Amino acid sequence: MSAVVEKIGEGLEQSFLMAYEVWWALVLGFAISAVVQAWVPRERIEGALSGDGFLPIAKATGLGAASSSCSYAAIAIAKSLFQKGASAVTALAFQFASTNLVWELGLVLWVLLGWQFTVAQFVGGLVLIALMAVLLRRFVSPALEEQARAHAQQAQAGHEHNAEPGEAQGWRGRLTSRQAWTDVAANFRGDWTMLWKEIALGFLLAGFIGLLGDDFFNVLFVTDAPPLIRTIENVLVGPLIAVLSFVCSVGNVPLAAVLWSGGISFAGVIAFIFADLIVLPIVLAYRKYYGTAFALRITALMFVTIVSAALVVNGLFGVAGLIPSGARPTRMDIFGSVQVDYKLFLNVFGTTIFLALFWLTRGRDSQPHCEHHRTS
């Protein structure tokens, strides 16, 4: 019994230490995201997303990159855009961008895995969108798209950011307006309210999986096959682990770090991180929003583009010599320790920002701007 309690204690300790490593980056990323959500108007460009050419896709990508990284919010906002006339390709481009081209994800990747993974994530996000745009019609016919739109127009709104009054002000006015910063704080608090369980689950899974020996990972990943076979197997297994873990958004980055330490390839890590839009609860949400046929087809489309994009990024980074080589980080490297160094001061700074923004929301409606409804 004491051995079990000791292992639980070790797992919780490792979970805390990993959270400590990235706390400041999480806060800074969410703060930047909240500023963009509160101050960048969304409604102006909703009507411009009805086409399937380069310009509407580029606008959808920009809107997604300017939004929250919450996967549930991404799919609900995409549904809203789709209901109002956005094409399927621009709605999916928005989803990919909002979960792969956002600040908080890039910062946490940089801290836990290194700058190569951050660059790969952003490059891969663009590759994902391009591949999805090319392959969409092989999975979804125009007739099925319109059928899904009709279904979506009847679906209940689920998990959506509301527009803020601060969007009507100019940038100079926003910087000096208490109301504008209160709007930022409301978005910040709303995102944390939505995501804290997923983020905490990600750290808990990473902490306890980190206790497993390398033999466990050797069962999951091919490590002694030719490089091509290993890469292909890893990019197929990576998304499946993501689907079964139920962890999405920023919460899957800690687990990605443990998988990297355990032996998964560079391409496998990228595929794992990309797969946050096909975890089982979100697939159920697609079915609720769009109907079974459309949900299954876009899920299959996403899986194909995730695997393909991971292989493309792996090839590009291999040619450029940017794939990390040498010894993998140990569990100690990943989970770190608490000591008086720059991370302590960054975390104090991050905590100050966190408390200040939550303080600005005092007295407001306790319901966050995004409400997480059940998807089944």
FIFI-280075 format. One record per atom (N, C-alpha, C): residue in three letters; x, y, z. Coordinates in steps of 0.05 Angstrom, whole numbers, plus 5000, padded with zeros to 4 digits. Example, Ala and Ser with C-alpha at 12.3 -4.5 7.8 and 13.67 -1.06 7.14 Angstrom:
<sites>
ALA526448865156 ALA524649105156 ALA526449345156 SER525749555142 SER527349795143 SER525850015157 
</sites>
This chain:
<sites>
MET501749765000 MET500050005000 MET501750255000 SER503850255016 SER505650485018 SER507050534991 ALA507650324976 ALA508850354949 ALA506950484930 VAL504350424932 VAL502350544915 VAL502150844921 VAL502050904947 VAL501851184955 VAL504251344946 GLU506651214948 GLU509051344940 GLU509051404910 LYS508051214893 LYS507851254865 LYS505951484858 ILE503651484872 ILE501751704867 ILE503051974874 GLY504551974896 GLY505852224903 GLY507852304882 GLU509352114871 GLU511352184850 GLU509952284825 GLY507752154818 GLY506252244794 GLY505252534798 LEU504052594821 LEU503052864826 LEU505353064827 GLU507652984838 GLU509953164839 GLU510953234811 GLN511053024794 GLN511953074767 GLN509953244751 SER507453204756 SER505353374743 SER505653664752 PHE506153714777 PHE506553984787 PHE509054114775 LEU511253954774 LEU513754064763 LEU513454144734 MET512053974718 MET511654044690 MET509954294687 ALA507854314703 ALA506254554703 ALA507854804710 TYR509654774730 TYR511454994738 TYR513255084715 GLU514154894699 GLU515954954677 GLU514655144657 VAL512055114653 VAL510755264631 VAL508655464640 TRP508355494666 TRP506155664677 TRP506255944664 TRP508656074665 TRP508856344654 TRP508156354625 ALA508956154609 ALA508356154581 ALA505356114576 LEU504055954592 LEU501155914590 LEU499756184595 VAL500456314616 VAL499156564623 VAL499556774602 LEU502056804592 LEU502657004572 LEU501156934546 GLY501156684538 GLY499756604514 GLY496756664516 PHE495556594538 PHE492656644541 PHE492156944542 ALA493957104554 ALA493557394555 ALA493557514527 ILE495557434511 ILE495657534483 ILE493157454468 SER492357204471 SER489957104458 SER487457264466 ALA487257334492 ALA484957484502 ALA484957764491 VAL487257884487 VAL487358154475 VAL486358144447 VAL487257944432 VAL486357914404 VAL483457864402 GLN482457684419 GLN479557614419 GLN477857864425 ALA478758024444 ALA477158254453 ALA477258484433 TRP479558514419 TRP479958764404 TRP479958724374 VAL479958474364 VAL479958434335 VAL477058354327 PRO475758524311 PRO472958464304 PRO472658214288 ARG470758044295 ARG470357794280 ARG468157834259 GLU466057984266 GLU463758004249 GLU464358124222 ARG466258294220 ARG466858424194 ARG467558234172 ILE468758014180 ILE469757834158 ILE468157574156 GLU466057544173 GLU464457304170 GLU463357274142 GLY462357504131 GLY461157494105 GLY463157444082 ALA465757474088 ALA467857444068 ALA468757154066 LEU467656974082 LEU468656704083 LEU466956504068 SER465256604050 SER463356424036 SER464556284012 GLY466856364003 GLY468156243980 GLY470056023987 ASP471355903967 ASP473355693972 ASP475955753958 GLY476356003951 GLY478856083938 GLY480956153959 PHE483256253949 PHE485556313966 PHE484856533987 LEU483556743978 LEU483056973996 LEU481156894019 PRO478856764014 PRO477256684037 PRO478656494056 ILE480256314045 ILE481656124063 ILE483756274079 ALA485156464067 ALA487156624081 ALA485856784104 LYS483456904098 LYS482057054119 LYS481156874141 ALA480156634135 ALA479356444155 ALA481756364172 THR484056324159 THR486456254174 THR487256474193 GLY487156724184 GLY487856954201 GLY485956974224 LEU483356934219 LEU481356954241 LEU481856724261 GLY482456494251 GLY483056274270 GLY485456324287 ALA487556424274 ALA490056484289 ALA489556704310 ALA487556874306 ALA486957084324 ALA485057004346 SER484256754347 SER482156674365 SER483356504387 SER481556404404 SER482456224426 SER483455964416 SER485255834431 SER486255574424 SER484455344435 CYS482355414448 CYS480555204459 CYS479255054435 SER479754794435 SER478754634412 SER475654634411 TYR474354634434 TYR471454634435 TYR470354904425 ALA471755124433 ALA470855384423 ALA471355404393 ALA473555284383 ALA474155304355 ALA472055174338 ILE471154934346 ILE469154794330 ILE466454924332 ALA465755054355 ALA463255194357 ALA463155454341 ILE465455604341 ILE465555844325 ILE465555774296 ALA466955554288 ALA466855474260 ALA464055394252 LYS462555274270 LYS459755204264 LYS458155464259 SER458655664276 SER457255914273 SER457856044246 LEU460356044239 LEU461156154213 LEU459855994190 PHE459855734193 PHE458655564172 PHE455655614169 GLN454355654192 GLN451455714192 GLN450955974176 LYS452756164179 LYS452256434167 LYS453256454138 GLY454156224127 GLY454856234099 GLY457656164092 ALA459456134112 ALA462156064107 ALA462255784094 SER464055744076 SER464255484063 SER465555274082 ALA465255024075 ALA466454814092 ALA469454844093 VAL470754924071 VAL473654944071 VAL474555174089 THR473155394089 THR473955614106 THR473355554136 ALA471155414141 ALA470555344169 ALA472655154180 LEU473554964164 LEU475654774173 LEU478354914175 ALA478855104156 ALA481355254158 ALA481455414184 PHE479155534192 PHE478955674217 PHE479655484241 GLN478555244240 GLN479055054262 GLN482054984264 PHE483254914241 PHE486054844242 PHE487855074252 ALA487155314242 ALA488855544250 ALA488455604280 SER486055584290 SER485555664318 SER486755464338 THR487455224328 THR488655034347 THR491554974341 ASN492655094319 ASN495455044312 ASN497155294308 LEU495855524304 LEU497355774298 LEU496955984319 VAL496755904344 VAL496156084366 VAL498556114385 TRP498756334399 TRP501056404415 TRP501556204437 GLU499456134453 GLU499955974476 GLU501055704470 LEU500155584448 LEU501155324440 LEU504055334433 GLY504755544417 GLY507555574408 GLY509455614432 LEU508555784451 LEU510255834474 LEU510755584491 VAL508655434496 VAL508955194513 VAL510654984498 LEU510254964472 LEU511954774457 LEU514954854459 TRP515455114457 TRP518255214458 TRP519455144485 VAL517955194506 VAL519055144533 VAL519554844538 LEU517654674530 LEU517854384537 LEU519454224516 LEU519354304491 LEU520554134470 LEU522654274453 GLY522754534453 GLY524754674437 GLY523554824414 TRP525055014403 TRP524055194382 TRP523355044357 GLN524754824351 GLN524254674326 GLN521354574326 PHE520254494348 PHE517554394349 PHE515554624346 THR516254864357 THR514555094353 THR514355174323 VAL516655184310 VAL516755254282 VAL515255034266 ALA515654784273 ALA514354564259 ALA511354584262 GLN510454664286 GLN507554684290 GLN506354904272 PHE507655134270 PHE506555344254 PHE506755274224 VAL508955174215 VAL509255084187 VAL507254864181 GLY507054674199 GLY505154454195 GLY502254544195 GLY501554744211 GLY498854844211 GLY498154954183 LEU499955094171 LEU499455194144 LEU499254964123 VAL500954764127 VAL500854534109 VAL498254384112 LEU497354364137 LEU494754234143 LEU492554374127 ILE492454634129 ILE490354784116 ILE490454754086 ALA492854764075 ALA493154734046 ALA492254454036 LEU493154254051 LEU492353974043 LEU489353934046 MET488154044067 MET485354024071 MET483754154048 ALA484754394040 ALA483354534018 ALA483454373992 VAL485754243987 VAL486054083962 VAL484353823963 LEU484253703987 LEU482953433989 LEU479953443996 LEU478953674004 LEU476253684014 LEU474153553996 ARG474253623970 ARG472153523952 ARG472353223947 ARG474553103954 ARG474752813952 ARG473252673975 PHE472652823996 PHE471252714019 PHE468452824022 VAL468053074014 VAL465453204019 VAL464453323993 SER462053233984 SER460853343959 SER459453603966 PRO458953773945 PRO457354013950 PRO454653963962 ALA453353743953 ALA450753673964 ALA450853613994 LEU452953454002 LEU453253384030 LEU453853634047 GLU455453814035 GLU456054064049 GLU453554224055 GLU451754244036 GLU449354394040 GLU447454254060 GLN447453994059 GLN445853834078 GLN446953884106 ALA449653894109 ALA450853944136 ALA450154224145 ARG450154414126 ARG449554694134 ARG446654714145 ALA444754574132 ALA442054574141 ALA441854454169 HIS443354234173 HIS443354104200 HIS444554294221 ALA446754434213 ALA448054614232 ALA446254844240 GLN444654944221 GLN442855164227 GLN440655094247 GLN440154834250 GLN438154744269 GLN439454664296 ALA442154644296 ALA443454564321 ALA443554794341 GLN443654714366 GLN443854914387 GLN446655024389 ALA446955284395 ALA449555404399 ALA450755274424 GLY453455214423 GLY454555064445 GLY456655204461 HIS458755304448 HIS461155384464 HIS462455604448 GLU461555854452 GLU462156054433 GLU463056314447 HIS464956454436 HIS465756704447 HIS463856924437 ASN463157104455 ASN461457324448 ASN463057564440 ALA462057724422 ALA463457974414 ALA463358164438 GLU465458324441 GLU465658514462 GLU465258794452 PRO464158974469 PRO463859254461 PRO466459384455 GLY468659294467 GLY471259404462 GLY472159384433 GLU470959204417 GLU471659174390 GLU471159434374 ALA469259594384 ALA468459834368 ALA470460064372 GLN472260044391 GLN474060264396 GLN476560234379 GLY477960454375 GLY480560444361 GLY482660334380 TRP484960264368 TRP487060144385 TRP488060324406 ARG488360584400 ARG489360774420 ARG487360794443 GLY484760804436 GLY482760824457 GLY482660574474 ARG483160334462 ARG483060084477 ARG485360084498 LEU487760174490 LEU490060164508 LEU489560324534 THR487960534532 THR487560704556 THR484760664568 SER483260474558 SER480460434568 SER480360214588 ARG479260264611 ARG478960054631 ARG476959844621 GLN474859944607 GLN472859754597 GLN474159554577 ALA475859664560 ALA477159494540 ALA478859284553 TRP480359354574 TRP481959164588 TRP480258974605 THR477959064614 THR476058884627 THR475058674608 ASP474558754582 ASP473758564562 ASP475958354557 VAL478458454557 VAL480758264554 VAL480758064577 ALA480358174602 ALA480358004625 ALA478057804624 ALA475757884614 ALA473557704612 ALA474157474593 ASN475357534571 ASN476157314552 ASN478257134565 PHE480157254579 PHE482257104592 PHE481056914612 ARG479257014629 ARG477956844649 ARG476256634636 GLY474856714614 GLY473156514600 GLY474756284589 ASP477156344577 ASP478856134567 ASP479855954589 TRP480656064611 TRP481655904633 TRP479355734645 THR476955844646 THR474655704657 THR474055464639 MET474355504612 MET473855284594 MET475955064595 LEU478455154597 LEU480754974591 LEU482154864615 TRP481654964639 TRP483354884662 TRP483254574667 LYS480854454662 LYS480654164667 LYS482354014647 GLU482254104621 GLU483753964600 GLU486753994605 ILE487554244613 ILE490354294618 ILE491354124642 ALA489754134663 ALA490453974687 ALA490653674680 LEU488753574664 LEU488753294657 LEU491253234640 GLY492053414623 GLY494453374607 GLY496953354624 PHE497153524645 PHE499453514663 PHE499353254680 LEU496953184689 LEU496752944705 LEU497452694689 LEU496452674664 LEU497252444647 LEU500252434643 ALA501352674637 ALA504252684631 ALA505852604656 GLY504952694680 GLY506352634704 GLY506352334710 PHE504152204707 PHE503951914713 PHE505051744691 ILE504651824666 ILE505851664644 ILE508851694645 GLY509851914655 GLY512751944658 GLY514051754677 LEU512351624694 LEU513351424713 LEU513851154699 LEU512651124675 LEU512950864661 LEU515750844649 GLY516750604648 GLY519450564637 GLY519350574606 ASP521750574594 ASP521950594565 ASP520850344552 ASP520650114566 ASP519549874555 ASP516649914546 PHE515250084561 PHE512450144554 PHE512350284527 PHE514050484523 PHE514050634498 PHE515050464475 ASN516850274480 ASN517850104459 ASN515649924448 VAL513549874464 VAL511349714454 VAL509649894436 LEU509450144442 LEU507750324426 LEU509050404400 PHE511650454400 PHE512950564377 PHE515050374366 VAL515150354339 VAL517250204326 VAL519850364328 THR521850254340 THR524350394344 THR526750274329 ASP526450014321 ASP528749884309 ASP528249814279 ALA526349944266 ALA525749894238 ALA527250104221 PRO527350074195 PRO528450284178 PRO527050554183 PRO528450774179 PRO527251044185 PRO524551094173 LEU524151014148 LEU521551074135 LEU519350914148 ILE519750664154 ILE517750504167 ILE517050614195 ARG519150684209 ARG518750794236 ARG517151054235 THR517851224216 THR516451484214 THR513551444208 ILE512951264189 ILE510151214181 ILE508551104204 GLU509750904218 GLU508350784241 GLU507850994263 ASN509751164268 ASN509451364289 ASN507351574282 VAL507151654257 VAL505151864250 VAL502351744250 LEU502151474248 LEU499551344250 LEU498751304279 VAL500651224295 VAL500151174324 VAL499751424339 GLY501251644333 GLY501051894348 GLY498151994350 PRO496752034327 PRO493952124329 PRO492151934344 LEU492651674342 LEU490951484356 LEU491251514386 ILE493751564395 ILE494151614424 ILE492651864432 ALA492752074415 ALA491352324422 ALA488352274424 VAL487252124405 VAL484352064405 VAL483551924430 LEU485151724439 LEU484451564462 LEU484951714488 SER486851914488 SER487452054513 SER485352264520 PHE483652344500 PHE481552544504 PHE482652824510 VAL485252854510 VAL486453114517 VAL486853274491 CYS485953524492 CYS486253684468 CYS487253964475 SER487554134455 SER488554404458 SER491354394471 VAL491954604487 VAL494654624499 VAL495154384518 GLY493054254528 GLY493454044547 GLY494953804536 ASN495053764509 ASN496453534499 ASN499453574496 VAL500453824499 VAL503353874496 VAL504953734518 PRO504153744544 PRO505753594564 PRO506053294557 LEU503853174548 LEU503952894541 LEU505752854517 ALA505753044498 ALA507553024475 ALA510453024484 ALA511053184504 ALA513853194514 ALA514652924526 VAL512752784540 VAL513452524551 VAL513752314529 LEU512052334508 LEU512252144486 LEU514952184471 TRP515852434468 TRP518452494456 TRP520652374472 SER520552414498 SER522552294516 SER522551984514 GLY520051874509 GLY519851584508 GLY520651454482 GLY521251614461 GLY522251504437 GLY520651544412 ILE518351674413 ILE516851734389 ILE518451924371 SER518051894345 SER519652054326 SER518652344325 PHE520152514313 PHE519452794309 PHE516752814295 ALA516452664273 ALA513852664258 ALA511552564275 GLY512152364292 GLY510052264310 GLY509052464330 VAL510952624341 VAL510152844360 VAL508353044345 ILE509153124321 ILE507653324307 ILE504853214300 ALA504652964292 ALA502052844286 ALA500252834311 PHE501552764334 PHE500052744359 PHE498853014366 ILE500453234364 ILE499453494371 ILE497253594352 PHE497553524326 PHE495553604306 PHE492853484311 ALA492753254325 ALA490353094327 ALA488353184348 ASP488653424359 ASP486853514379 ASP484053574369 LEU483653584343 LEU480953634332 LEU479453374325 ILE480653144331 ILE479252894325 ILE479052714350 VAL479352834374 VAL478952674398 VAL475952604400 LEU475252394413 LEU472552284412 LEU470352474420 PRO470652634442 PRO468452824448 PRO467953024426 ILE470053104412 ILE469753304390 ILE468453174366 VAL469152924360 VAL467852774338 VAL464852754344 LEU464052704369 LEU461252704376 LEU459952974372 ALA461453194377 ALA460453454372 ALA459953504342 TYR461853414325 TYR461353434296 TYR458753294288 ARG458353064299 ARG455852914293 ARG453453074301 LYS453553194325 LYS451253354334 LYS450853604317 TYR453053734309 TYR452853974293 TYR451953924264 TYR453253734252 TYR453053704223 TYR451653454213 GLY451053264230 GLY449953004222 GLY452152794219 THR451452544219 THR453352324220 THR455052314195 ALA453852334171 ALA455452294146 ALA457652504144 PHE456952764148 PHE458852974146 PHE461052944167 ALA460152874192 ALA462052844214 ALA464152634208 LEU463252404198 LEU465152184192 LEU467052264170 ARG466052404150 ARG467752474127 ARG469752684134 ILE469052894150 ILE471053094157 ILE473052984177 THR472152794194 THR474052664212 THR476152504197 ALA475152354176 ALA477052204159 ALA478852394144 LEU477752614134 LEU479352814120 LEU481552924139 MET480852984164 MET482753094183 MET484952894189 PHE484152644193 PHE486252434198 PHE488252414175 VAL487252404151 VAL488952394127 VAL490852634126 THR489752874130 THR491353114128 THR493353134151 ILE492553044175 ILE494453044198 ILE496852864192 VAL496352624183 VAL498552444177 VAL500252544154 SER498952644133 SER500452754110 SER502052994117 ALA500853174133 ALA502353424140 ALA504753364158 ALA504353164176 ALA506653094193 ALA508952974177 LEU508252824156 LEU510352714139 LEU511652934122 VAL510053124112 VAL511253344097 VAL513153514114 VAL512253584138 VAL513953744156 VAL516453584163 ASN516153334169 ASN518553164175 ASN520553174151 GLY519453154127 GLY521253154103 GLY522653424100 LEU521053644103 LEU522253914101 LEU524353964122 PHE523753894147 PHE525653934168 PHE528053754166 GLY527653514155 GLY529853334151 GLY531753444131 VAL530753544108 VAL532453664088 VAL533953914098 ALA532554064115 ALA533754314126 ALA535554254150 GLY535654004159 GLY537353934182 GLY536254054208 LEU533654084211 LEU532454204235 LEU531254004254 ILE531153754247 ILE530153554265 ILE532053514289 PRO531153544313 PRO532953524336 PRO534353244336 SER536953254340 SER538453004341 SER539952984367 GLY541252764371 GLY542652724396 GLY540852594417 ALA541752614442 ALA540352484464 ALA537652614469 ARG535652454473 ARG532952554480 ARG533052664509 PRO531252854515 PRO531152954542 PRO530252734561 THR531452724584 THR530552534605 THR528052634618 ARG526852454634 ARG524452544649 ARG525152774668 MET527552774679 MET528452994696 MET528553254681 ASP529553234656 ASP529753474639 ASP526953594634 ILE525053414629 ILE522353504622 ILE520953624646 PHE521153484669 PHE519553574692 PHE520953794708 GLY523553814706 GLY524954034718 GLY524854024749 SER525354264761 SER525354284790 SER524854574797 VAL524154624822 VAL523654894831 VAL526155004845 GLN527255214835 GLN529555344847 GLN529555634840 VAL531355784853 VAL531456074848 VAL532956124823 ASP531556164801 ASP532756224775 ASP530856384758 TYR531356414733 TYR529656584716 TYR526856484714 LYS526456214716 LYS523756104714 LYS522056184738 LEU523256204762 LEU521856294785 LEU520756584781 PHE522456764771 PHE521657034767 PHE519557054744 LEU519856894723 LEU517856894702 LEU515156804713 ASN515256604730 ASN512756504741 ASN511456694760 VAL513056844775 VAL511957054792 VAL510657264775 PHE511957344753 PHE510857544734 PHE508257434722 GLY508257184714 GLY505857064702 GLY503557054722 THR504156984747 THR502156974767 THR500957244772 THR502657454771 THR501657734775 THR499657804753 ILE500357734728 ILE498557794706 ILE495957634709 PHE496157384717 PHE493857214720 PHE491957334741 LEU493057414764 LEU491357514786 LEU490157794778 ALA491757954764 ALA490858224756 ALA488458194737 LEU488658024718 LEU486457994699 LEU483957864711 PHE484357674729 PHE482057574744 PHE480857784762 TRP482457954773 TRP481458174790 TRP479758364774 LEU480458414749 LEU478858594733 LEU476058484727 THR475758224729 THR473158104723 THR471258094748 ARG472158194770 ARG470558174794 ARG467958334790 GLY465858234800 GLY463258374798 GLY461758314772 ARG463158184752 ARG461758124727 ARG460257864731 ASP458557804711 ASP457057554712 ASP459057324715 SER458557144733 SER460356914738 SER460556724715 GLN458556734696 GLN458656554673 GLN460756654653 PRO462556484644 PRO464656564625 PRO463456614598 HIS464956744581 HIS464156804554 HIS463756554537 CYS465056344545 CYS464756094531 CYS463555894551 GLU461455764543 GLU460255564560 GLU460655284548 HIS461655104564 HIS462354844554 HIS459954654558 HIS458454614537 HIS456154434539 HIS456954154531 ARG455453974541 ARG455953694535 ARG455453644505 THR457053474493 THR456853424465 THR455553164458 SER454553024477 SER453352774471 SER450652754485 
</sites>
